[in-house]
Amino acid sequence: MSDNKDPHTKDGQPAPSILTSKFAKLNPFSRTASSDPEGGGDNLGEEVEFDSIGGGGHAARRTKVTKSELRVSRALRQFLVDQNLLSPADANLDDPKAQSSQPLKEFVDKSHIDVPEYVRDRSRPLSEYFISSSHNTYLLAHQLYGNSSAVAYEHVLITGARCVEIDAWDNDDNPNEPKVTHGYTLASHIPFRAVCETMKQAIQKEEEEEAKRDQNFKVAPVLLSLENHCGHAGQKRLVEIMHEVWGDLLISGPVDKGEAASEHTALDHLGAKIVVMVEFHPAGKPPVESPESSDDEEDKETKEKRNEAKTPIIPELCALGVYAQSVKPTNDSWYTSTLTNGPHDHLINISETGLLNLLPKQAALIKKHNAEHLMRVYPKGTRISSKNLNPVPFWGVGAQVCALNWQTFDHSVQLNEALFSGSDGYVLKPPGLRIGGDGNTSLGRRKLKLHIAGATDLPLPTGREADDIRPYVTCTLVLPTDLEQEPPKQKTKAYKQHKFGIIHKGEQPIPTDPIWHETLEWQFEHDELAFVRILIKSDDKFARNPLFAVAAVRLVYAAEGWKFIRLLDLKGRETHSTLLVKFEFEKI
């Protein structure tokens, strides 16, 4: 984002840098890359800032410095010559300070991914797509005491999210203007109207900016997961404000005239519209508060508040759930047969714990359900410090919406960036997970060889000097079958300056321009939804090994041959660093 100010924050004060409040830093719940009470530090990122570009698949198109402008170390230029990929003249070996030649720029600029055309096909029903999704979008910080900001919606939408969340509550100070906040917490609040205005501006801004880059670009629809906590009067104001602010952007009826309730609407028919997910409650049954943050470990008082009866959804609000009526299941009918007393176009809204309890035993039935109906998976309630669920197993059973906290650029958000790279926030599922599919996403037994040559201009962690780092690459193979077991990791040796004189000629590379020239291997059951997550770390003797930079790749996107991967830092910001790699697959 362009600046650190938000006109819609409480009391009109500027929004703080995302997740950087002093309180968060002093709190034991704070997320940092050096402490992780719920898992390994490698899974943690850092608090995102307004200039973070990673998360939703748009990182490559939002960099300020193009890939071809980046420096390539002399050692890697020599490597390209030795591999017969560049001539010595094109590599500028005799003049290390010379500008990159045009052939070198073109080589560096080649994408490390080759996204299949079918992935971007928009002609299929909405249920056949994975959707880049944000959880508790309004929060800039911790779930219990963080600041809320309308600017957070602009950030995630511009970064690539196509599903955002609003928790709407009555506003005692101004009943005509409902508020957005995290209920029963110390989180600040913002006007519902301000969020709607920011969403509209972000959609229009994206449309204008992308049209300049690609005249054929079309903004994809935005899904709004609306968690309503308002009474009748507040709900009426929600509907009125959405109509006032969004106008024709709001889908309030079937987009295809004469469309039957049983028919599936194609993604491209929804245009650049806003699709509202509205809670559904069976007739005659009073709704009960069942918010997403509920969990067995909540305190008794909070649970009692949450279990108070909710005000029923008014017809005007219910009518906006044209293509997604959210149902929190109370039995197994939604996957064993037909959802009991369910609405048309139902969306199963289920916690990660609830879904994990059904896997892998019910995976086949859930895949079949998710081929035709939407599913939203949200984090368990104990993730109060904005930690994330692992979306890959849930994508593996066809869950379209895996709601992620984008407040930090952690492993889940990195994988989200990998899945949606090169897309508009919608990725067509593999054939086995679509309507009529057999549920199979396996590509057979494979050996993966990941050849790692070296890196250039590694970003140094705060307080570190180039001379005191020993960088190495650690890679994790992430599969949808990883329900509980630790994903398999491989790593290179730590780079030490002056060690690799046989491999390269001339001056020994400095530690921020390391050369490894190693191959990491895995034998595994390849899958349409397999990923490799790449981390650059330092082998420190007397401390936890710090993380420098990250990248993640969906393996079916991996381009052939040697390619430079643009690395992001732990906040999801662009760096000037690249990693030269080659993916190689063998059938076994």
N, C-alpha and C positions, 0 to 999 in steps of 0.2 A: 504494500500500500504506500501511497505517496507521502503520508505524514503520520504523526502519532497523536492526532487530535480527533475527537469524536464529538460532534455537537449534540449527540443524543445521550450522553452519559448523565448519570444522576447529578443534579445541581449544576449542569452545564460545564462541569470540570473536564479538562482534557483526559482522554483515556490513557491509562498507564501503558507502558510497553507490555505486550502480552505476557502474562505469567511471570512478571519480574518484580512483583511487590516485595518489599523487605519482609513483610509478614510471612509470605510463602517461603522465603529463603530460610527463615528461622524456624519454621514449623517442621515437625518430624514427618509430616505427610508429604512434604515437598518432593517433587520428582527431579532427580538429577542423574547424570550419567554415572555418578560414582556411588550411588546408594540405591538399592532396589529391594525393599522388604518383601516383594512378592515374586522375585525371580532374578535371573542373571542381569548384570549391568549392561550386557550387550544389547538387551531388548529395549533399553531406554534411550530416548533422544533428549533434546533440550527444549526449553520453552521457546515457542515460535515467536517471531517478531513480525512487524508489519511488512518487512521486505522478504519474508519467507515465500518461496515459490513452489516448494514440494508438497505433495499430498494427494492431489487429484488428477495427476496425469498431464498437467500443463507446464511442468517445469521447463521443458525444452523450448517452449514457445515464449516464455516470460523472462528469459535471461537478458541482462543488459549488455553483456559481452558475448558475442557470438562464438560458437565453438571454434570456428576457423581462425579466430584472432588469438587463440591461446598458444602459449609457448610450448614447444616440445624440446625436452632435454637433448643434449648432444648424444648421450648414450642411447636414447631411444631412436634418434635419427640414424645412428649407426646400426642399430638393430633392424630398422626398416630396410636399410641398404643390404645388410647381410641376408635378409629374407627375400631379396630381389623384389621388394615392393616399391622402392624408390632408387633412382640413380644417385651416385655420390654428389653430382652437381645439384640435383633437386633437393637433396638433404642439407645443402650448405655446410658440409662437414669441415671445409677449410676456413670458414668464417662463422664461428659460433654466434657472433653478435648480429649477424645479418638477419634481415626480415625473412619470414618464411616464404619460400617459393610458392607459386601458384599450385603446382602439383602437391606440395606438402599440405597447403591449406585445404585443398579438395579432399585429400586423404583424411585429414583430421575431422573434416566436416561430415564425413559419412556417418550415418546413424548406426548405433550398435543394435538397434532393433528394426525389424521388418514386420510391421503389423499386418496380418492378412486382411484382405479387403472385406471378407465376410464379417469380420468383427465389427465393422462400421456400417453394416447393412441396417437401415432403419425401417424396413418394410415389415418386420415381424411384430407380433403382439408384445405389449409391455412386459408381460410375465416372462419373456424369453431373454431378458437383459439383466446383467449386473449393473447396479446403479451406484455411482460414487456418492457416499453418504456421510453426513455429519451428525453427531449426537450432542445435545445440549449446546447448540451452535452459539447461543447468546453469551456463553461464559468465556471470559478471558483467562480464567484461572481455576483454582481448586473448586470442587463441587460444593463444598460447605461454606466457604467464605469469599469466593472469588467475585471479581467485578463483572458485571454484564455490560455488553456494548452492542449497539446496532452495527458498528463497523465490522464486528466479527462476521456478520452475514456477507458483507462485501468481500471480505478476505477469502472465505471458503468458496464462494461462488466463482470469483475470479480465478481461484486456484484450481477449480475443476469440480467442486461438489455439485451434484444435481438433486440431492435430497437434503433438506435442512430441517431443524426442529425448532418449534416454538412452544414454550410452556406458558399458557395465558391464564392470568389470574385477575379477579376483580380488584379494582383500585379504590380503596376507601377514601383517598384524598381527592380523587376525581373520577366518580363512577362512570362518566361518559368516555373515559380513556383507559381501557384495561391495560394492565402491565404485563411485562414478560420478566420472569425470574425463576429461580430454582426454589420451589416451595419448601417450607419448614427448615430453612437454612439462613445463614447470615449473608448470602449473596445479594448484591445490589440489584436494582430493577431498572427497566427502561420501558418507555411507552410502546405498546403494541403497534401503534400507528407509525412510530419511527422505524421499527423493524420492517414493516410493509413498504415504507418509502425507500429504505435502503435496498431492499431486495429488488424493487422495480428499477432503481438507478443502476444497480449492478448488472442486471440483465441487459438493460439498454446500453450500458458502457461496453459490455462484452460484445454485443452485437455490432456496435460501431467500430471497435478496435479490430475485431476479427475480420470484418468486411474489408478493411484496408489490406489485410494480409492475404485474404482469400475471398474473392468475390462470390464463390459458391458456398461459403460457410453459412450454416444455419444454426442458430442457438437452439440447444436442446431444451425440452421442457424441464421445469423445476418442480419437484415434489415437495410438499410441505407437510411434515408430520406435526399435526396440531394436537398438543396435549391440553385439553380444555379443563380448567378448574373454575370456570366462571358460573355464576347463577344465570337465570333466564335473561335478566336485563343485560348482563355483561356479554352473554353469548350473542344477543341481538346486536350489540355494538360491534362485536368482532365481525359479524357478517357485513354490517353497514360499512365499516372501515375498509374491509377487503374490497368491497365493490367500489367505494369512493377512490381508493388509492390505485388499485390495479386495473379497474375498468375492464376492457376487453382481454387483458392478460389473464384474468381469472376464468377458469373453466367452471361454469355453473350448470352445464347441461351437456348431453352427448354431442360430440363434435361432428359426427356423421348423422345427417338427418335420416330418420327411419331406422336407426340402429337398434337392434334388439338387445335386451339386457344380457342375453347369453352369448352375444358375439364378442370376440376379442378385438380391441381397437389397436391398430398398428401405431408404433411409436411415431412415425413421421406424420400421422394425422393429428397429433397433439400440438405440433408447432412449438413456438417459443412461449408456451403458456405456463401457468401455474396450476398444478394439480394438487388439490387438498386431500390429505388423508384425515378422515373424520371418524371418531370412535362410534362404534355401533353397539347398541344394547337391545337385546330381544324385547319385544313388546310384552308388557305385563311384569317385567322383572326390573326392579329399581337398581340402577347402577351403583356399584360400590367403588370407592376410591382404590385404584390398584396401579399406582404410578410405577415408573420404570426403576426407581431407585429402591423399591422394596426388596428386602432380603432377610433371611433368617437371623442375621446378626444385627439387625437394627434394634435400637433401644425400645423398651416397651411403650413409653409415652408417645414416641413418634409413630409407632405402629398403630396405636389407638386412634391418633389423629387421622392417619391415612385410611383407616377402615370405616370412617364415618361415611354415611351415605352421600353420594354425589347427586347434584342436580341433573335430571335427565337432559339429554341433548335436545334442543328445540328443533322443530321441523326445518326452519330456515337454514340452520347450520348443517343439519343432517343432509339436506339436499345438495350441499357442496361436495359430498363424498361420492362424486359421480363414478370415479374409477378406482377408488380405494377406500373401503370402509373397514376400519381397524377393529379387529376382534382379538381379545386376549382369551385363549382357549381354556375351557373348564373341563373338557374331556378329550378323548382321542378321536372323535368322529371326523375331525378335519383332515386326518390322514388315512384313516381306516375305511371311510365310506364317503358320506356327504356331510358337511358341517351342519350340525343340528341347529335349526332356527337361524341359519346364517343368511346374510344379505347377498345381493348380487355383487360381483367384484370385491369379494372379501379379501382382506389382508391379514394374515396371521401375525400378530405382534407378540413376540415371545422372547424371554430373556435367554442369555447364553447358557445359563445353568439349566433352564427348562429344556432347551434343545439338546444340550450335551447329554442329558439324562436319557434321551431317546436314541442316541447314536452309540455304536453303529447298527444296533439291532433293527431299528425302523428306517434306516437310511433309504432303502429302495422305495418305500411308500412315501416318504417325505420328498424325495426327488420327483416322484410322479405328481404329487400335489403341487410342488413349486414350478412345474412346467406350465401349469395353467393358472395358478393363483400366486399372488404376491406374498412375500414373507419379509418381515422386518425383525432383525435380531439386535437386541440392545444389551449393553453391559450389565453385569450383575451389580447389585447395590453396594457391595463392599469396595468397588473401585472409586472411592470418594476422592482420590487424588488425581482423577482423570486418566488412570491407566486404562489400557484398551484390551478388548477381547482379541483373540487371534481369528481373523476373518476367513482364513483359507479353508479350514474344515467346513465352514458354513457355506462358502461359495461352492464347495464340493458337493453339497446336497441341493444346490440351486437356489439358495437364499439370495434374493435380489438386493436387499437393503441390509448391509451390515453397518450399523450405526457406530461410528468411531469418533472419539474425542480428538479434535484436531488442535488442541491446545499445546501439544508437544509433538515433535516429529519423531515418534518412536517406531519400533519395528512394524507395527500394524499399519501405520500411516505410510511408511516406506513401501510396504507391499501393495497398499492401495494405489500409490503413485505408479508402481510397476504394472499393475493390472490395467489401469486406465491411461497409460502412456499412449499418446497419439490419438486419443479418442475425444469425444465431446462430453464425457461423463457417463456414457452408456456403452457397454460392451456386450455384444451378442454372445450368449452362452454356447458352449460346445454342443454339437448335435444331440448327444446323449441326454442332455438336460433340457431339451426343448420339447414342445408338444409332440407326442408320439415317439419320443426317444426311449432308448432302453436303459438309460441311467448310467451307461458305461462311459467313462472319460479316460480310460487307460490307453496308453500308446505303446504298450509292450515293454519288455525288459530292455534296458539300455545301459550303456556305459557312457558317462559324461566325463569328458576331459576338458577342464578349464585351464587353458594356457595363460599364464600371467607373466607379461614381459617386465613392466615397470610403470612408474608413475612420474608425473612432473608437477612441481609446485604444490606439494602437500600443504594444507593449511595447518599451522601449528596451534596446539591447544594454548589457552591463555597461560602466560607465565613460563612457557617453554622456549628454549633456544634450539636451533637446528642441530647444533653439535651434540645435544644430549638425548636425542631420540634414536630409537632402533626400530624403524617401521617394519611391519609385516602385514600380510593380508589374511584375514580369516573369512571363510565363506560358509554359509549355512544353506543346505538344501531343504526347502520348505515344501511339504506335500499335504494334500487334503486329508490324507490318512493319519496325519500327526495329531491324534486326539489327546494323547497324554505323554507319549514317549518324547524324549528330547530329539529334535531334528539333527541329522548327521552333519558334523562340521569337519572342515579340512582347513589347514592353514599353511602358509609358506614359512620359510625360515626368516628370522629377523635380519634386515639389511644392515650390514656394517660397512662403513666407508673403507675403501681400499681392499675389500675382500674379493671382488669380482673382476680383477684385471684381465683375466683370460677372456671374458665374455665381451668386453668393450675395449675400444682403443682410446688413447688420449687421456685427458684429465679424469680422475676418479669422480664419479657423481657425488654430490653432497647428499646428506640424509633426506632432504626434502625432494630429491630427484632419484629415488631408489630404483635399482634394477634387481629383479628377482630371477626371472627366466626359469620359472618352475611350472609344473603341471599338477593340478589337483584333480583327483579322480573319485567318482562315485559309481557304484552299480546299484540300480534301483528300478522300480516299476514306474516308468515314465507316465506322466499324466498331463492332460490338457491344462491343469491348474497347478503345475509345479513351478516353483520360483527358486532363484538363487539370490541370497542377500549377501552383499559384499561389504566388509568393514575394513578400514585401515586403522591399525592400532600401533602402539609402541610397546616394545618388550622392555618394561621397566623392572629393575631388579628388586626394589624395595617398596613398591607401591602397586596399586591396581593399575593394570595396563590401560592408559587413556585411549579414547576413541577420537580419531581425527575427522574422518569423512566416511560417507556411506553411498551405496547404490543398491538397487534391487532390479532384477530382470525376470519377467515371465519367460520361461524357457522356450515356449512355442513362438515367441517374438524374436529370439536371439538371431541376429544376422550372421551369415557365414563369413569366415575370414577374420583377419585381424582388424579390430575396431577400437577406437578411443571412447571410453565411457566418461561422460562428464560427472564428476563427483559433487555431491551436496554436503554441506556441513550438518552438524547435529540439530540445527534449528530449521533445516530445510532450505537454507539460503544457497545461492549459487556460489561456487568457488572458481578459481582459475586453474583448478587441478583436474587432470585427466588420468585415467588408468588404461593402459593398452592390454587388451585381452583377446582371446579367441575361444569360442565355444565349439566343441567337436563332439558329435554323438555317434555311437556305434551300437548296432543291434547285437544282442547277445542271447 
